[in-house]
Amino acid sequence: MISPIKTHRNAQCPCGSGKKYKACCAGIASANPADSKIDIEAVHCLANNAIARADFLEAEQCFRKLAEAKPKDAYFQASLGQALCWLRRKKEGVSHLMQAAKLLERQANKSRDPKFLVDLSAQLMHWGEVGMGEKLARLAVAMAPNSPSVLNNLVLCLTRVNRNADALPLSQKVCRLIPEHPGCNIVLAMLEAQLVNTEQALTRLNSVIEHNLDPEQTARAWLEKAVILDKSAAYDDAYFAMIKAGEMHAALSPYTPAQRELIFDTLERNRVGFDRNLLNQWPVQNLIDDELPVPVFLLGFLRSGTTLTEQVLGTHPQIIATDESAIIHEVTVELEKMSQISGDHAKALSALKVSQIKQLRQFYWRRMREEYGEEVMSRQMVDKNALNTIELGVISVIFPEAKILFALRDPRDVCLSCFMQSFSPSPATANMTSLPNIARQYAEVMGYWLALRDRMQPKFLELRYEDTVSNFEVTFRQVFAFIGVDWHESVIKFHERAKGRYISTPSFAAVSKPVYNSAIKRWLNYEPHFEAIQPQLQPFIDEFGYNENRL
């Protein structure tokens, strides 16, 4: 056993409570050393060491002991919650984060620690607990009304749920306190463009571009400038700004040219490997005797309307719609462990027995329950993640009874929208920095969809973004009928629900408004720049019905 590190009684307690050791953990650690079940200081040291080496299982075990020993300690409850979230046990983890928040809400005036409030607020916002996240952010501001970091945290909370009018004066104050900070100025420029005037916003962004030394922030400023110029109909200037942002993002990418090719290698391997024989190797009747629910997967290329569709579906009382679930990726990790075959999921599945396929199905639903609660077993679950399209073959083999909603949009609008967006770096988004690269990836992903679409067992419905905009109710009545639930009037007001909900995708601002048609045929404003990629996109323009006369 590791000997506990001795802490002076008048020193700050290592548990993070903000109190002196003698008034906090010393009482538990020394009240009756012979009978004490836990040495607080030693276990806390073990927990921190476990986090440092990314051993989140041991961290969870240590923080659970600490939380049980000191159930009213907000720090230990929050640390346990974070460890559980790191272990992908979201439902349980968020429950402990919320317990910590309620404790901290009561104790905040005593501890006078705005940093802990800000940290926990950011965590809660990340996991979708918007109301409590904002409440803690406001408590922190009440404690430190002139702290730029504390104020900016509240700004980010408000903008993330589209409360931009509330965020504007706070953002202005932040920029008065730290006038040279590029990130804060970019946020203020975005708010000014929407609520004040575009010229003021552009002036602010130009200042960031000229004087800022952080290339990542400069790239971000170029991209926000492009968005504002596009809305101002200054299309040539907007495209130039997109080019600059794309070049800078490409230069900043952590992925080498070889790594950026991996997605194309994967798609080709999947297209060939998931042939008709493999896709039909285990018929539905051989698998559904496990009596698991029938999943619905919402797939499509990036920026094709998956977030809009997920928000509409999630408003229905009989549906749980996930926001960028990573559980299919976890299934592929389990698949590689089980088969001892890495990097070739078709080959890995071919090596399994039906009993192992059933194990993967059980794994998927166990993880769904851990992430979203037991209600996923009784309500219709819609698993939405556009990047899961790459794993269409895996989904089809393991869940032949599944239903697949596939989002479509004019390929040219898709490519433009991707070019106007900054994505979190990943192997699947590393090529989203130029129109030619985006068009190439679009063609490969959609070619993969077309190759598997008619081979696979799952039923599918292609859903055109343009139809959801022009004929919302008729289109979604068809969607609900396909899923197997009745129409519900509440879905018409989906945008009202989205206003107060944290949405992890770049579409979070758009889906908090009623459906609108300003994004349809936007590519025509940049038509000359599409000449080079038109041949690559034309087969999909024809296949999906976008070759009608220009409007």
Buried (B, 14 or more C-beta within 10 A) or exposed (E): EEEBEEBEEEEBBBBBBBBBBBEBBBEBBEEEEEEEEBBBBBBBBBBBBBBEEEBBEBBBBBBBBBBEBBEEBBBBBBBBBBBBBBBBBBBBBBBBBBBBBBBBBEBBEEBEBBBBBBBBBBBBBBBBBBEBBBBBBBBBBEBBEEBBBBBBBBBBBBBBBBBBEBBBEBBBBBBEBBEEBBBBBBBBBBBBBBEBEBEEBBEBBEBBBEEBEEEBBBBBBBBBBBBBBBEBEBBEBBBBBBBBBBBBBBEEBEBEEEEBBBBBEBBEBBBEBBBEEBBBBBEBEEBBEEEBBBBBBBBBBBBBBBBBBBBBBBBBEBBBBBBBBBBBBBBBEBBBEBBEBEEBBBBBBBEBEEEBBBBBBEBBBEBBBBBBBEEBEEBBBBBBBBBBBBBBBBBBBBBBBBBBBBBBBBBBBBBBBBBBBBBEBEBBBBBBBBBEBBBBBBBBBBBBBEBBBEBBBBEBBBBBBBBBBEEBEEBBBBBBEBBEBEBBEEBBEBBEBBEEBBBEBBBBBBBBEEBEEEBBBBBBBBEEBBEEBEEBBBBBBEBBEBEEEEE
